[in-house]
Amino acid sequence: DRDTYALEKQRTNFAQQIADFQTTSNNFTQVLDDMQVLNCAADPVGFKALLETAKIYRSQVVSKSNAIRDYAVNDIKKTLTEHTTALQPKTEETQ
């Protein structure tokens, strides 16, 4: 029997990272939608504020996306590999 507590903890953390990413991504999309309907000639200050907000959200989307990928590759994959190795049939040489 393998203890899957670490893997469950990683799954929960991964799900939280995904949820945070989705929230930020939705906020970014909303700002872009708002920019499309805003009359930039009539409200240049508002347009500039939305543009700056979009830049911030884009940076956060990229950062969170990279963090998710790194977590999956460096943590979850490592744990899964350890479980896979432990579950392999034992040969006479490895017993």
C-alpha positions as a printed NumPy array, in Angstrom:
array([[  0.   ,   0.   ,   0.   ],
       [  1.214,   3.443,  -0.947],
       [  0.515,   6.552,   1.076],
       [ -1.157,   9.015,  -1.294],
       [ -1.414,  11.896,   1.176],
       [  1.32 ,  13.909,  -0.581],
       [ -0.316,  13.352,  -3.964],
       [ -3.742,  14.387,  -2.637],
       [ -2.202,  17.512,  -1.123],
       [ -0.569,  18.3  ,  -4.475],
       [ -3.872,  17.723,  -6.279],
       [ -5.614,  20.185,  -3.973],
       [ -2.849,  22.755,  -4.424],
       [ -2.926,  22.246,  -8.197],
       [ -6.709,  22.727,  -8.287],
       [ -6.343,  25.974,  -6.317],
       [ -3.672,  27.212,  -8.725],
       [ -5.984,  26.418, -11.658],
       [ -8.893,  28.251, -10.003],
       [ -6.694,  31.304,  -9.36 ],
       [ -5.509,  31.221, -12.968],
       [ -9.082,  31.017, -14.276],
       [-10.147,  33.996, -12.147],
       [ -7.24 ,  36.096, -13.386],
       [ -7.817,  34.985, -16.962],
       [-11.513,  35.885, -16.736],
       [-10.605,  39.313, -15.316],
       [ -8.145,  39.845, -18.176],
       [-10.784,  38.873, -20.735],
       [-13.308,  41.226, -19.126],
       [-10.876,  44.15 , -19.301],
       [-10.229,  43.411, -22.986],
       [-13.987,  43.293, -23.619],
       [-14.398,  46.611, -21.792],
       [-11.681,  48.143, -23.961],
       [-13.553,  47.145, -27.106],
       [-16.734,  48.98 , -26.132],
       [-15.042,  52.057, -24.673],
       [-14.824,  55.092, -26.925],
       [-11.118,  55.841, -26.537],
       [-11.44 ,  59.232, -28.241],
       [-14.131,  60.339, -25.794],
       [-12.411,  58.874, -22.723],
       [ -8.641,  58.628, -23.26 ],
       [ -7.937,  58.529, -19.51 ],
       [-10.361,  55.621, -19.019],
       [ -8.863,  53.8  , -21.996],
       [ -5.342,  54.272, -20.659],
       [ -6.455,  52.954, -17.246],
       [ -7.986,  49.871, -18.874],
       [ -4.842,  49.368, -20.942],
       [ -2.649,  49.49 , -17.826],
       [ -5.   ,  47.075, -16.046],
       [ -4.87 ,  44.721, -19.045],
       [ -1.053,  44.772, -18.926],
       [ -1.116,  43.828, -15.245],
       [ -3.585,  40.986, -15.783],
       [ -1.633,  39.703, -18.779],
       [  1.526,  39.599, -16.699],
       [ -0.338,  37.717, -13.962],
       [ -1.812,  35.238, -16.471],
       [  1.649,  34.461, -17.83 ],
       [  3.146,  34.177, -14.342],
       [  0.384,  31.899, -13.047],
       [  0.507,  29.768, -16.178],
       [  4.258,  29.271, -15.739],
       [  3.807,  28.452, -12.052],
       [  1.174,  25.815, -12.888],
       [  3.417,  24.22 , -15.502],
       [  6.41 ,  24.224, -13.143],
       [  4.357,  22.713, -10.317],
       [  3.032,  19.967, -12.588],
       [  6.472,  19.125, -13.973],
       [  8.6  ,  19.53 , -10.852],
       [  6.271,  18.344,  -8.088],
       [  3.318,  16.303,  -9.328],
       [  5.269,  14.446, -12.012],
       [  7.996,  13.609,  -9.488],
       [  5.452,  12.184,  -7.025],
       [  3.695,  10.193,  -9.745],
       [  7.027,   8.825, -10.957],
       [  7.888,   7.722,  -7.417],
       [  4.534,   5.938,  -7.107],
       [  4.925,   4.324, -10.524],
       [  8.406,   3.088,  -9.669],
       [  7.244,   1.697,  -6.331],
       [  4.351,  -0.145,  -7.99 ],
       [  6.492,  -1.846, -10.62 ],
       [  6.722,  -5.622, -10.244],
       [  9.806,  -6.699,  -8.356],
       [ 12.321,  -8.825, -10.208],
       [ 14.819, -11.094,  -8.533],
       [ 17.525,  -8.471,  -9.016],
       [ 15.535,  -5.706,  -7.26 ],
       [ 14.15 ,  -7.778,  -4.38 ]])
